[in-house]
Amino acid sequence: MIQGPILIIDDTPVNLRLTRILLVNEGYNVVTAASAEEGLELLNSCHPLLILVDIQLPGIDGLEFTRRVKQDPRFHDVSIVALTAFAMKGDEQKALDAGCDGYITKPIDTRALGARVREHLERCQAAEGASPGRPESPREQVDDEEMETLRRRFLSEGRERSRQLLLDLDANFNAHETSRAVHQWVGTGGLLGYATIGRLSREVEVLLRERPFDNSQVRDALASLNLAFTSPRDADAPEIPQSLKQSLEGKRILAVGLPANEKERLSAALGRVRAQPVFFELADPPDSEVVKQCDLAVVHVWPQTPDSPWLDPAKPAFNGHPLVLAGYRADLLALDQPVQSMAREFLMDSWQPEEALVRLSMALSNRPAGAIARRPADERPKGSGRAEVVVADDDPIVLSLIRTALQNFGMACHTAGSGLEALQMIRDLKPQAAVLDVNMPGMDGYEVLSAIRDEEHPVRVLLLTARQQENDILRGFTLGADDYVVKPFSPPELTARLKRLLGR
């Protein structure tokens, strides 16, 4: 009998192949099955250390497969990890109720998969009093040409299939088959580096779970998905700026009370900069030696969090280390001011891994108040001494809202409807700060930012970016942005960010 492989069960051929190769390259012995039935058959000839199983398999699904394996006394020592969809509320709990020892959400981050598998194996082996063995060397790899072939095939087939699903909405639409298709795209999109396709596929899958589903919403979501297949913009992870790597590498990041999906995203992000996450629950006591040894803490804010000893301003739990608060905007804004003041940074709503790296790095940098470069008095704008801010956005409504908010907070606001106009204002007015929309037509926010840094204007720059453009954040910081706000945003949030930049 073969001892110790990892068994992967997934009915999507591309997912199965790439997941297998990723783990083989991590040094693991791997066997695969395209169905639960095939997986059960394989168990007659091998005894795996770990099983990764997609819970949404045709025929016997992953949940039923788990129940059968857990009821078999031969496999009492086998750990089973479910592959679930990130947006499918309740799937994680169903997996745990069926007997799974954990779960990994799709789309799978290829950079973090090895670490997550290692984590599950170590936990399983620690319970058995052993340590997980790994083969001495990788056995195969995907070359660039093969990966490109897989991507082209994925995009071509997805483009045609999503188009056909749109046409079928008016006639022979099959919600079950559509759910199966988009579920596969969630996983494959993540593994091939198409995060946008994975995210949009999740949205369609969520809509189709509603009974009855909204036909117009499904149509819009499928149209967006078809456009993503037709004009894909992401295939590889964006390069992490060297400054972020240097500030986070080797750091121990304490994470308290994070939901399971946020743990995965944080682990993936920290893995890219070689930082180490340390996870605690809100019920755990904060007076631990492990806590004191961490360099920074991230605490997720729930409605009940304000009463937690982790967020007691009278007894700080983090030994003077920086604190980042994460959670929904409404919950964060509802915190008492003394609790809010404990945080150096905030991670709001459905933050992306790239956002986490930026916010954690900014919290660790401990930039002193008033760090903005000061100009000699005779070069400053004449007036009342109020901070001068140039705001550039091609949407007049956004400009009006920002101007009103900044003026109400005592800032002098100058608005520009284009990048060129904004750059000229910055040259003429020499403001302390500039707020630039990333997606302006003509000269966009990136180009304005690049020109500002090339010309060495001593101005703080805050970017306005859309949530779905995850790469905007890293690109902006590579070019020299000081901060960013994600649309849609609240004027008080923008004002607070600017005031912190200006050291006021």
N, C-alpha and C positions, 0 to 999 in steps of 0.2 A: 504493500500500500504506500502511495506517495505521501510524504509528511510535509506539512508546513507551507503550502502555497496560499496565495490570496485568490479567492474565487470571485470573479466579476460577472454579474448577470445583468444584461441590458439588451433589449431587442433592436437597438439602433446600431447598425454595423460600424459607422464612423465613431460613435461614442465608445463602443466596445474596443475597437482597435487602438484609438488614441489613449484611452484610460489604461489599457494594458501596457502600451509602450512607455507611458509616463512612469508607471510603477516599476517596470523592468529596469528603466534607466535609473531609478532610485535604488536598485539592487535587489528587488523582490522577485521571488518565483511566482508566476501568475498563470492561472488557467481561466478560461472564459466560457460562458454559456449564453446563448441568444434567447433563452426562455427559462422560466422556472422549472418546467418539466425536464429540460436538458440539465439544469443545475442539480436537480434531485437525482438524476441518473449518475452524474459525475461523483456525487457523494458516496456512491457504492465503491469507488476506486480511489478516492483521495480524502484526506482529513485536513481541511484548510485551517489556517490560523485565524483567518478573517474572511468574511463574505461581504462584498458590496453588492447590493441588490436594488434595482429601480423598483419603486413600489407600484408603478403604473404599467405593469406588464400585461399583455394579452393572455387569455387563458387563466392559468393560476397566477394571480398577481403577487407582488412582492410581500404583501402582508400575510397572505395565506402560506406562501413559501416559508416565511419566518416562523409561523406557528408550527408548521410540520417539523421543521428542523429542531426547534426548541423542545418539542415533545419527544424527540428521539434521544434516548440516553447516551447514544454513541457520541453526540455532539454537544454535550453539556459545557465543554470548554471552548467552543467556537463562538467568536464574537461576530455579530451581524450588524452591519451599518447600512441604513436605508439611504437611498438617493431620492431626495424629495424636491419638489418645486418650491422655490423661494416664496412665491406669492400665494401658495395654496394653504390658506389658514386651516389649521387642524391636521394637516398631513403629518407634521412632526409628532403630534400627540398620538395619532393613529399608529404610527410606526412604533412608538414606545409601548403603547398598549398591546401591540401584537407580539412584543418580546424583543424588539431591536435594542441593541445596546447603545445606539447613537444614530445620528443621521448627518449627512452632508447635503447641503442644498445646491440645486442647479440654478443657473449655470455654474459648472465647476470651474474654479480658478486654477488653471494649470500650474501656476507658481506655488500654490498652497496645498495641492492635493497630497504630495508626498508627506508634508508635515502633518496634515490631518490624519492620514493613515497611520503614520508613526505614533501619533498621540493615542489613537484608539488601540493600537497593538500594545503599547507600553502600559496602558491602563489595564488591558486584559491580562497581560503577562504578569504584572505586579500582583494581581489578585491570585495568580497561580504560583507566585513565588519564583518566577523565572524571568528571563529577559528575552525579547524577541530577537531571533537571529536574522541576519540578512546575507544573501549571497555576496561573494567578494567583489563582483564587478558587473557593470551593465552588459546586456547581451544583444541589444538591438537599438536602433534609433530611427526617427523619422528625419530624412534629409529634407532640405528646403524645396527641392523639386516635387517630392511626394506630397509635402504639405500644401504646396500651391495647387497641385492636382486635386487634392481633397477639397480645398477651398473653392476652386472653380466649379467642381461638381456640385457642391453644396449650394452655392449661389444660383447656379443654373436651374437645378431641380427645384429649389425653393421659390425662385422667381415664377416659374411656370405653375407650380402647385398653388402658391398664394393667389395668383391671378385667377386660376380656375375656381378656387374657393370663393372669391369675390363674385364671379359669374354665377356660381351655384346658389348664392344667397337669394336670387330671384326665382329659383326653380327647385332644384333637387339638393338642397342643402342638408348635409348630414352632420349634426352637431357632434356626435360621438367620434366620427372619423376625423373631423376637423380638430377636436381636442387631442386626438392621438398625434396628429401631424405637428401641431404647434408644441406639444409637450416634447417631442423629439427635437424640434428646433431650439428649444430652451437649452437642452444639454449640448447639442452639437455646436450651436452658436458660441457658447462659452468656451468649449474646448478648442475651437478654431480661431478664437480671438475676436469674434463679432459680438461684442457685448450689447450693442444696440439691438441686433436681431434677437438675442436672447431675452432682453428686457421687453421688447414689443410682443414677442411670442407669449411671455408670461401674462401680459395684459389681456391678450385674446383668450388665453386659457381661463383666466379669472372671470371674464365676461360670460363665457360659455357655461360656467358652472351655475350661473343664476337661472332660476326657473320661474317664469319664462325669461329668456335673455332678451336684451334690447337690440333689435335688428339694426338700428341705425348706428349704435355704438360699436357693434361688431363690425359693421361695414367700414366705419372710420378706422378702427384698429387694424383691420386686414389691409386696408389701403396703405396705411403707414408702414405696415410690415412688408407689403409688396414693394414699396418705394425703397425700404432699407435693403431688400434683396437686389433691387435694380441698381442702386447707387450706394454701395457699402462704403463706410468711411473708417471703420476700425477693423484692423486685422491683427495687430500686435499691440501689446501694452505700451503706453507712452513711456518714454525714457524718464526716469526719476532724476530731477536736477541734483547735481553733486552736493549742493548746499544742504538739501534735505537728507541725503544719505549720511553726510558727515555729522549732522546734528543728532541723528537718531540711531546710528549704528552702535550696537552693543548696549543700548539702553534697555532697562527693565521697565515695562509699561504695565502698571497695575490697572486692571479693568474690573469694575464693580457693578454687578447687577445688570450686565448687558444681556439682551435677548439672544437666543441661540444664533439667529441669522447675523446679528451684528458681531457676535464673537467670530464668526467665520470671516466676515469682511475685514475685521480688525486684524485677525491672524494673517490673512492674505496680504494685507497692506504692510504689516510689520515684517513679514517674511522677505519682502522685496528690499528692505533696507537693513536686514540682519539685526532687527531689534527683537526682544523677547517679551511676549505677552504673559501676564500672570493673572489668572482669572479668580475672582472672589464673588460670592453671592452677597446680597444686601443683608442676609441673616447672619453672615459670618462676622465675628468681632473684629473691629479695626485695629486693636492693640496687639498686632502680630509683628514678630521680627521680620517676616517676609515683606510686610507693608513698608517697614522702615528702610528696607534695602532697595526699594523701587525708586526710579528716578522721576516718575511722573504718574499721576493717577487720572483715570477716566471713570466717572461715575454716571451711570444712566439714571435719569430722573423719571420716576414714576409718580402718579398722583399722591402716593403715600410716602414718597422719598423724604420730604421735608422733616419728618420725625425720625429719620434714620441717624444713628450715631456717626455715620460716615460724613454727614453734612451738618455738623454742629459747630457753628462759628466760635462758640465758647471753648470747645475742645478740638482743635484741628487734628485730623486723623493722619495727616500725611507728612509729619515731621518737617514741615516747611517746603516740601516738594510742590511743583506746579500742579494745579488741578484743572481738568477740562470737564465740563458738564455736557452730557449728551442726552438727546431725547426730542420729543415733539416741541415745536416752538411754543405752543400754548402752555405746556407744563413748565418749560424753562422760564417763561415770562411771569408765571404765577408764583414763582419762588420769592420769598422775602428778600429784600435788598441785601441784608447782611450775607445771605447764602449766595446770592448772585455774585456778590463782591469777592467771594472766595475764589472764583474761577478766573483763570487767565484767558481761556478761550471757550467757545461753545461749538458743539457739533449738532446741527439742527435737522430734524425731520429725517428723511431717508438719505443720509449722507453716503457718499461714495468713498471707496478706499483712498483715492487720491486726495479727497478733502481731508480725511483723517490725518494723512501724513503732513499736509500743510499745517493744519491746526496744531498738531502735536509739536511740530518743529517750532512754530511761533511761540507756543507756550514755554518750551524749553529755552528759547533764545533769551527770554527775560529782558527784552529790549527796554532800556530805561525810558521813563517818561520824557517827552520833549526831545527824542532822539533825532527828529527831523533837522536836516542841515539848515542852519540859520544864515540869512543874508545880512550884510551890513545894513544899518538903519537907513542910510541914504539911498539904498536900492529897493527898499520895501515900498509897497503901494501906499500912497497917502490916504489918510482916512482915520477912522475911529480905532484902529488896532484890531478890528475883527478879523478872523481867519478868512482868507480869500480862497474860494473853491471854484474851479471850472468843472462844469458837468456837461458831458457830451452824450447825446442819445438822439436817434432819428425819430423817436416817438414823442410828439409834443405833449401828450398826456403825462408820460413818465417825467419829462422835463419839468412840467408844471408842479407835479407832486413833490419832486425832490427839491425844487427851488423853495416851495412853501415851507417844507420841513426844515431845511437848513436855515432859512431866514428866521423861523420861529425859535431856533436854537442859537441865534446870535451869530450866524456865519454870513458872510457876504458871498452870494451865489451868482456866478456868471454862466449862462447856458449857451450851448452850441449845438446846432442840428446836424453837424457832420464832423468827421475826423479832422479834415483840413482846417475848418474854422476853429476847432478846439486847440489844435497845435499852435495856430497863430495867436490865440488868446493867451496860451501859456507862455509863449515867447514875449508877448507885450506886457502882460499883467504880472508875470512872475508870482503865481499863487502858491500858497502853502500845500494845496492838495488838488488832485484832479480825479473825477469820477468818470470812467470811460466804459461805454457799452461795447462789448466785444464784437457784436454782429452788425455794426453800422455799414451801410453800403459805401462804396468808394474806398476811402482810407478808413480801415476798421480800427478797433481799439488796440489790437496788437501792434499795428503799424505806428499808431500815435505813440504808444508806450515805447516802442523801439527807438523812434526818433527822439523822444524825451531823454532816454538814457544815452543815446549817441551824442546828443548836444549837452549832456551833463547838467540839465536843469535840476535844481535841488527841490523837487516836488514829490510829495507822497502820492502814489497812484493806487486807486482802488478800482477794480474791474467789476462790471456787472455781467454775469454770465447765466446761461440757462441751465437748468438742472440736467437736461438730457445730454449736454455737451461735457462729458466727464473730462475729456482731455484739455478743455479750456484752462482748467485751473493750473495744471502743471506747465502748460505752455506759457501762461501768463507769468508764473513765478520764474521760469527760466529767463524770460525777457526782462525781469526786474520789477514785477508788481510787488506792492507792499501788502495788499490784502484784496479780498473779493467778497462780493455778496451775490447770492444765488437768487435769480428771479423765479417766482414772485417773492418779493421781499416787503417788509414793512418799513415805512420811513423812519420810525424810531431805531430800528436795527441798523439802518444805513448811517444814521446820525451818530449812533453810539460807536460804530466802527471808525468813523472819521475822527471823532473826538479822541479816541484812543491813539490813532495814528499821529494826531497833532499834539499829543501829550497834554491835553487840556483837562 
